[in-house]
Amino acid sequence: MATRLSAAVWALVHFCYLASVSSSPSGVVQLKQQVLVGPIAGPNATSLEIVIDSAYYTRTTLQFPCQSIKCTGWLYVPKAVAGSSKPPVIVMGHGLGGDKTHLQHYAMQYVSAGFAVFSFDYRFWGDSDGEPRRWIAPQKQVEDWLSAVQFVQTDLSSSVDSSRLSLWGTSFGGGHVITIASKLGRHIKAVVSQVPHLDSRLASSLNLLNRGVLGTSVLAATSLADRAAEKLNGPYLYVPLAGPTGSLAIMQLHDDELSAYYEYKGLHAADATSNPAQDPPWRKFVTRARLASDPAMAMYSPIDGIHAATAPIMIVAGKKDGLCPYFAAMSAQRRARNATLVTYDCLHFDIYNPPWFQQAVDKEVEFLLKFGV
């Protein structure tokens, strides 16, 4: 049955592809090499309920409710907190296609500065529940942020000082923290928004420019096929999260930005572009194709609500960022009530790599020690 459904989905993809562009057999082969047919396995339950006890902190794996789904987070608590029985806390969320494992080195920096950190996976990602896997759903992720903050304020108040609660997010999560701060007002002490996604209208325009009309049509066709397959209870369609300009990837990256992405993910460029028939590493970093035609994504622009946020905000931006442009960060600072803009002469994914990582995180720690305690 699954084989027949998979064949039907591919037939649907090919039909949409042929309907959208003038195709050739080689074009269909290239399309198939950039699309992965699901399903993708969910979280491994045996990885939960783990406590790590180090010399200077504990890390506990916790689950919390997000509507009818259980999400998973890691609570880091420093063992030595000067002058207080409970440390201030940072709620931390990842970017597009990431998970909490990508944030461990950030959490360590804040724990060393005396903060507790609660980093979590959005539903459909990492160790959190939810089907289908690896679905980027902006409004659902905002709901998960609200649930995570509520969980910290209510269930973790014996371990952390939830009256001193700050938000930290990067890339897509950098937009989410602005949205959450706009909704929660005085309940948030401070916000760090690192290389944030701010405006989906701008992102759509840049993607059209980088992907071209032909590539945009092919991705739209694949996205519509994924949505149709969902209605038929068929296997979902997945496309790469990142790839070169003109590919089907959601994030269109020029060569230097793509190299920084591979470094961030621990890949080598040759591995990431190898023969898909040999299960190359890019298949680990995919998302549902429906994102490209999702109205919720098209309408999600955190910059529109930034004026409502009352907490101090630090916006960290790369002047060479081609994914979340510097000029959008400048516009966000102007619209905000109380925002500081810190810039680096780097690309979007450079911020996660040396030397920019340490330079940025030192400024972020300094900011949160001033406003988040």
N, C-alpha and C positions, 0 to 999 in steps of 0.2 A: 504493500500500500504506500509506504513512504517513498519507494522508488518511483511509483507512478505519479505521486504528488510532485516529487522533485522534477520529473520530466515535464509535467504540466506547467510548473512554474517557469522552467527554462523556456518552454514554448511561449509563455506569456511575455517573458523578457524579450525574446527575439521579435515577437510581434510588435511590442511597443517600440523596440529599437528600430525596426524596419519602418514603422509608421512615422517615426520622428525624423529620420535622416535617410539619405541615400546610402545604403550599406553595401558591403562586399563581404565575401567569406572571410577574408583576413580581418576585417573589422569586427565580425562576430567573434572570432577567436580572441582578439584583443579584449573585447568586452568580457568574455567568459573568464579570462585570466585576471580580471579585476573585481569579480563578483564571487562571493562565497555564499553557498546555499546552506542554511541552518539545518537542524537546530544547533545551538551552542550550549555546552554543559553549564549548569548552575553552580552555586557555591558548594564547597565541600564542608558538610556539617561537622566533620571531625576536627576542623581547624578552629572551632569555637571553644569558648570557655577556657582560654589559656591566660595564665598570669605570668608575666615576666618580671622578675625581681632583681634589679641590678643594684649596684653600689649606691646610686644617687637618685633612682626613680623606680616606680613600679608602672607597668603597662598592663592593663586589664582589658580583655575583650568583652564587650557588652552588646546586648541587643536591645533595641527600643522600637516601639510601634510607630509606623508611618501609615496612617489610615488602616487598611487591613493587611499590610505587609510589614514584616520585621526587617529593619535595617540594622547594620552592624557597625560598631565603632570601636576605637581604641582610646581608652582613657589613660593618659600619662599624668602621674602625680609626682612632683619632686619630693624627696625625703627631707630636705632641709629648707624651711621657709623662714627667713629672718623676720621676727617681729609679728608673726601672724600664725594662728593655728591652721588656717586654711588658705591656700594660694588663690590668687585671681586665675581666671580660666579663659582660654581661647577656644572657640569652636571653629574648626578648620575643615574646609571642603576643597575637593580637587577640581581639576579642569576637565575639559572635553575629552572623554575617553580615558580618564585616569582612574586611580583608586587610592585608597589611603596609604598603600605601601609606597607610593611616590612622594609622600609627604613626611616620611619618617625623619629625614635629615633636617627638615624645618622644625618638626616637633622637638627634636633634641636641642636645637638652639634655644627655643623658648623655655624648655624645662631647665636648661642651664641658667637661664635668667630669672628663675623662680616662678614661672607660670605653670599651671596645669594646662593640658591640651586634650581636647576631645576631637579627634579626627574621625570621619565616618565615610562610608560608601553610600552613594545614592542607590535607591532601588534599581534593580536590573544590572548592577555593577558590583564587582569585587565580591565580598562575602555577604552582601545583602541579598534578600530574597527578591522575587519578582520575575515574571515571564512576560514577554520574551527577553532574553539576555541582551545586554549591550544596546539598549534602546535609550537614546538621548531624548528626554521629554522635559523641556524647560519648566513647565508649570508644576509637574510632579516633583522635580528636583527642588523647586522653591518650597513646596509642601514638606519635603524631607528636611530642609534647613529649619523650617519652623518647628517641626517635630523634634529635631536634634536640640535646638535651643530650649524648648520646653522640657525635654528630658533632663538636660543639665540643670535647669532651674529647680526642678521638682525632685527627681530621683537621685541626683548627685550632690545635693546641697550639704550632705554630711561630710563630703570629701573635698569640696571646692567652695570658694566664695562666689556664688552665682550672682551676687550684687555687683561684682566687678567682672562682668562678662564682655569679652571683645570678640570680634569676628575677623577671620583671616581666610581669604580665598584667592585663588590664582586662575588666570585665563577665564574660562567660562564660570568658574567659581568666584572669580573676582567681580564679575557682574552680579552674581547671586548675593554676595554680601552687601552690595549697595541696595539691592531690592529688599533684603531682610531688614537692614538698618532703616530704610524708609518706612517699613511696616511697623517696626517695634519701637521706634523712637527712643525714649529715655531709658528703656531697659538695656540698651547697648552702650558700653563705655567708649569704645573706640573701634575703628575699622581699618584693616589693611586690605587694599584691593590691588593685587599685583598683576601687571599686564592684562587688564580686564577686558572681557568682551562687554561692550557698552551699547552697541547699536546694530541690530540685525539688518536694518535697511542698508547701512553702510557695508556690512559684511556681504550681503547679497550682491551689491554692485561690484565689489572687489572680486568676488568669485566669478561673476559673469565676465569681467574683464580678463581674469587669469585663465578661466576654463574655455572661454569662447562660446559662441552661440551653439556650435555643433556639440561640444562637450557638455554644455548645460542641458541641451535637449536629450542627450543620451542618459545623463544622470536623472533627469526628470522622469524619463520613461522607466528607468530601473526603479525609481522611487515609487511610481504609480503601480508598477508590477508587484512590489513588496506589499503595498497597501491592499492590492487585490488578493494576493496570496493569503494575507491575514484574514480576509473575509471568508476565504475558502478553507481556512484551517490548514493551509499548506505550509511548507517550510519557508522561513523568512529569508530575505536577501540581505547580505551584508557587503559593504564596500569599505575600502581602506579609510582610516581616519585621516591619514596624511599621505601626500604623494606629490609628484612633480606637477607643475602647471600643465593643464590640458588633460590630466588623468581624471578618473572618476572619483578620486579622493575628496572627502568633505573639505579638508584643509588643503588649499592649493599653495604650495611652497616653492619658492625659487631655490636654486641649488644651495646657496649658503645657508638659508633657513632650514632646508631639508637636512643638511649635514648636522646642524645644531640639534634638530629633532632626533636624528639617529643617535647622536651622542647622549642626549637626555634619556632615551629609551635603552641605551646600552647595546645598540645595534651597530653593525658596520654597513656602510652603503651597499657594498657588493652583496651582502646577505639579504638586505631588505628588497633588493630588486632582482633576486634570482628567480629561477623558473618556478612559477606557482605550483606546478605539478609536484614539486618536491617539498611542499608545505613550508614556504619561506616565512621568516619571522613576521612579515607584515600582517599575516593572518591572525596574529595574536592581538592586533590593534585595529579592530574593525568596529563598525557600528551599523545599525539598521539603515537601509537605504531610504526608508520613508522620511527621514529627517529632511531630505532635500525638498520635499513637497508638503511639509507639516506647517499648517497655518499658525500653530502655537509658536513655532520657531520664528517664523517670519515677523510675528508681532512682538517678539520679546526684545525689548530695548531698555535695559536698566537705567540708562542715562535719563529717560523721561521722568523718573521718579526721584532722582538724586536730591532735588531741592527739598524733599520732605524729611531727609535724614538729619537728625539733630546731633548725632555723635561726630566727633572729629574723625576725618577720613584721611588716610594716606594713600595716594594713588601712585603706584610705581610703574613707570612706562619706559619702553625702549624706543629711542629715537629712530632706529632702523626697523622697527617692528612692522612687517608687512601684513600681519594677520589681525592684530588689534592696534590700529595706527595711533601714533603719538598725538596727532591732532585731535582725535576723539577724546583722549585723556585730558588734553588742554581744555576742550569744551566742557567736559564733566567738571573739572575744577572750577570753572567760571560759574557753572550752574549751581554748585553745591554751596551750602551755608558756611561750611568750615572744612575746607579740604586743602591738603598740602600735596603738591605734585613733585615727585622725585624722579629724575630722568637719568638714564644711562645710555651711552652710545653703543647700543647693542640691539640684536634681533630678538624676536619673541622668545625663542627657546634658549637663547644664550643666558637668560636670567637664571636658568636651572643649573648652569655649568660654570666652572671656574673661568675667569676670576669674578664674574658678575654675581654669582650666588652669594658669596660671603659679603661682598660690598653692599648688596641690597638687604640681606637679612640683618646686618649690623644696624642699618638705618631703621629697619622695621622694629627691631628690639628696642632701640632708643625711643622710637615714637610710642610704643606700647608701654614702656616703663614710665613715660611722661603722662599719658592719657588713660591707660588701661588699668591702673592700680589705685 
